[in-house]
């Protein structure tokens, strides 16, 4: 047997019955003083925690991470081709399935009867004041025609237009799918309140209540609440329950009759 030269180290690890008595032995490089030799070593033990985490990650998690890189070659090409197709379709049309399944499911969509997906495009830009010949008949501070910013988002406008088209359905939520220089494209999730599958589902049958009719027109969807400044936690104490109601509460003097 050839003996190693002086200054080199050999490492040998035998299979331990406590780890795995039938473990396969693989060679491993061992470095010492700039030299490398091969020695027998066990396969490193598997990290079961990482395996469990990887097993719990579904396919939509990878789709979500892919969607975050919109400037990558794959997603950029896909958005470009889809945007061309969307320009050829009607302004409001029904989709057979959601374009972004991961986003739709996070917002409440289920692939079951009673759920509908509609696509809509909204023209980008500000809102021009509809004043004939530019005459506002008011004070100079209110004479603006152009450069006016609509207080609601384009996504809220998209939900409202789809809600008017599908008056018998309830708007659940919406999400962005594409945009170009002229339009923004959204997909709106709608629910049929008369469908039996919806009425017997305790997770969604709250929307059957008549109080939720045209909730998109009254600022009750997630997009509408964001435009109203409603949320929970820090920095939202000035708009809790609505900015007008908060202003009125802060500026109203309330006295007890007997004080």
C-alpha positions in Angstrom: 0.0 0.0 0.0 1.3 3.4 -1.0 1.9 5.5 2.1 1.1 9.3 1.9 3.9 11.8 1.9 4.8 13.7 5.0 2.7 16.8 5.6 -0.5 15.3 4.3 -3.4 14.1 6.4 -5.8 11.2 5.8 -9.3 11.3 7.2 -11.5 8.2 7.5 -15.0 8.1 8.9 -16.7 4.9 9.3 -20.4 4.4 9.1 -22.1 4.9 12.4 -25.0 2.6 13.2 -26.7 5.5 15.2 -27.0 7.6 12.0 -27.7 5.1 9.3 -26.2 1.6 9.4 -26.9 1.1 5.7 -25.5 4.5 4.6 -23.7 4.8 1.3 -20.1 5.8 1.6 -18.9 8.6 -0.7 -15.4 10.0 -1.1 -14.8 13.6 0.2 -12.0 16.0 -0.4 -9.9 16.9 2.6 -7.6 19.9 2.4 -4.4 20.3 4.4 -1.5 22.6 3.6 -2.6 23.3 0.1 -3.0 19.6 -0.9 -6.2 17.6 -1.4 -6.8 14.0 -0.9 -9.9 11.8 -1.2 -11.2 10.1 1.9 -14.3 8.1 2.7 -17.1 10.0 4.4 -20.8 9.5 5.1 -23.4 11.4 3.1 -24.3 14.5 5.1 -27.4 14.0 7.1 -30.6 15.4 5.5 -32.1 18.6 7.0 -35.6 17.4 7.5 -36.8 20.9 8.4 -35.8 22.2 5.0 -37.4 19.2 3.3 -40.7 19.8 5.2 -40.7 23.4 4.2 -40.1 22.6 0.6 -42.8 20.0 0.7 -45.3 22.5 2.0 -44.5 25.0 -0.8 -47.1 24.6 -3.6 -46.7 25.4 -7.2 -48.4 28.8 -6.8 -45.6 29.9 -4.5 -43.2 29.6 -7.4 -45.6 31.4 -9.7 -45.7 34.2 -7.2 -42.0 34.5 -7.0 -41.8 34.5 -10.8 -44.4 37.3 -11.1 -42.2 39.5 -8.8 -39.5 39.6 -11.5 -41.4 41.5 -14.2 -38.3 42.6 -16.0 -37.0 39.1 -16.4 -36.9 37.8 -20.0 -39.6 35.2 -19.4 -42.2 37.5 -17.6 -41.5 40.5 -19.8 -42.0 38.5 -23.0 -45.2 36.9 -21.5 -46.6 40.3 -20.5 -45.8 41.8 -23.9 -47.6 39.0 -25.8 -50.6 39.0 -23.5 -50.9 42.8 -23.7 -51.1 42.5 -27.5 -53.9 40.0 -27.2 -55.8 42.1 -24.6 -55.8 45.1 -27.0 -57.7 43.0 -29.6 -60.4 42.0 -27.2 -63.5 43.9 -26.0 -63.1 46.5 -23.2 -65.0 44.2 -20.8 -65.1 40.5 -21.5 -65.4 37.3 -19.5 -62.3 35.2 -18.9 -62.4 31.4 -18.7 -59.8 31.3 -15.9 -57.7 33.8 -14.1 -54.4 34.9 -15.6 -52.7 35.1 -12.2 -54.1 32.1 -10.3 -51.9 32.8 -7.3 -53.1 36.3 -6.9 -56.7 35.4 -7.5 -56.7 32.7 -4.9 -55.1 35.1 -2.4 -58.0 37.5 -3.0 -60.7 34.8 -2.4 -61.2 33.1 -5.8 -62.1 29.5 -5.9 -62.4 27.2 -8.9 -66.0 26.3 -8.2 -69.4 27.1 -9.4 -70.5 30.6 -8.6 -67.2 32.4 -9.2 -66.6 34.4 -12.4 -63.6 36.3 -13.7 -64.0 39.4 -15.9 -61.3 41.4 -17.6 -61.5 45.1 -18.1 -59.3 47.8 -19.5 -59.2 51.4 -18.2 -57.6 54.4 -19.9 -54.6 55.7 -18.1 -54.1 59.3 -17.1 -55.9 62.0 -15.1 -59.6 63.0 -15.2 -60.5 66.0 -17.3 -63.3 68.1 -15.9 -66.4 67.8 -18.0 -66.9 71.6 -18.5 -68.4 72.8 -21.8 -65.9 75.2 -23.5 -63.8 75.2 -20.4 -66.3 77.3 -18.5 -66.6 76.2 -14.8 -68.6 79.3 -13.7 -66.8 79.5 -10.4 -64.0 81.0 -8.6 -60.5 81.1 -10.1 -59.3 78.4 -7.7 -61.7 75.9 -9.2 -61.2 76.8 -12.9 -58.9 73.9 -13.6 -59.8 71.6 -16.5 -56.8 69.5 -17.1 -54.1 68.2 -14.7 -56.8 67.1 -12.3 -56.2 63.9 -10.3 -59.1 61.5 -9.7 -59.4 60.7 -6.0 -60.1 57.0 -6.7 -57.7 54.6 -8.3 -58.0 53.1 -11.8 -58.6 49.7 -10.2 -61.7 51.1 -8.4 -62.9 52.5 -11.7 -62.5 49.1 -13.3 -64.5 47.4 -10.5 -67.3 49.9 -10.9 -67.5 49.4 -14.6 -67.6 45.7 -14.3 -70.2 46.0 -11.6 -72.5 48.0 -13.8 -72.1 45.5 -16.6 -72.8 42.5 -14.4 -75.5 44.0 -12.1 -76.7 40.6 -10.9 -73.2 39.6 -9.5 -71.3 40.9 -6.5 -67.7 42.2 -6.9 -65.4 40.4 -4.5 -62.0 41.8 -5.4 -59.7 42.7 -8.3 -56.0 42.7 -9.3 -53.7 44.1 -11.9 -52.7 41.9 -14.9 -51.0 44.2 -17.5 -50.6 47.7 -18.8 -49.2 49.6 -21.7 -48.8 53.3 -22.6 -52.6 53.9 -23.0 -54.4 51.3 -20.8 -54.3 49.4 -17.6 -55.8 45.9 -17.6 -57.4 44.3 -14.5 -59.2 41.1 -13.7 -62.3 41.4 -11.4 -63.5 38.5 -9.3 -67.3 38.3 -9.1 -69.6 36.0 -7.1 -73.2 34.9 -8.0 -75.3 35.5 -4.9 -78.1 33.3 -6.2 -76.0 30.2 -6.8 -76.6 27.4 -4.4 -72.9 26.6 -4.1 -72.3 30.2 -2.8 -75.3 30.3 -0.5 -74.4 27.2 1.4 -70.7 28.0 1.7 -70.2 29.7 5.1 -66.9 31.3 4.0 -68.5 33.3 1.2 -72.2 33.5 1.8 -71.8 36.8 3.7 -71.8 38.4 0.3 -75.4 37.2 -0.3 -76.7 39.8 2.1 -78.5 42.6 0.2 -76.3 45.2 2.1 -73.4 44.1 -0.2 -75.1 45.1 -3.4 -72.8 47.2 -5.6 -70.2 47.4 -2.8 -67.7 48.5 -5.4 -69.7 51.7 -6.0 -69.7 52.6 -2.3 -66.0 52.2 -1.5 -66.4 48.9 0.4 -63.9 46.7 -1.6 -60.3 46.6 -0.6 -59.4 49.2 -3.3 -62.2 51.5 -2.3 -61.2 51.4 1.4 -57.6 52.2 0.4 -58.9 55.3 -1.5 -60.9 56.4 1.6 -57.8 56.0 3.8 -59.2 53.2 5.9 -57.0 50.7 7.5 -55.8 49.5 11.0 -52.8 50.4 13.0 -50.3 53.2 13.1 -51.0 56.4 11.0 -54.6 55.5 10.4 -56.1 57.2 13.5 -57.0 60.3 11.5 -59.1 58.3 9.1 -60.7 55.7 11.3 -64.3 55.2 10.3 -63.8 57.8 7.6 -62.0 61.2 7.4 -65.2 63.2 7.4 -66.6 61.5 10.5 -63.3 61.9 12.3 -63.1 65.6 11.4 -66.7 66.0 12.7 -66.0 64.2 15.9 -62.9 66.3 16.6 -64.6 69.6 15.8 -67.9 69.0 17.6 -68.3 70.4 21.2 -70.3 67.9 23.2 -71.5 68.9 26.7 -73.5 67.1 29.3 -76.8 68.6 30.2 -76.1 68.3 33.9 -72.4 69.2 34.5 
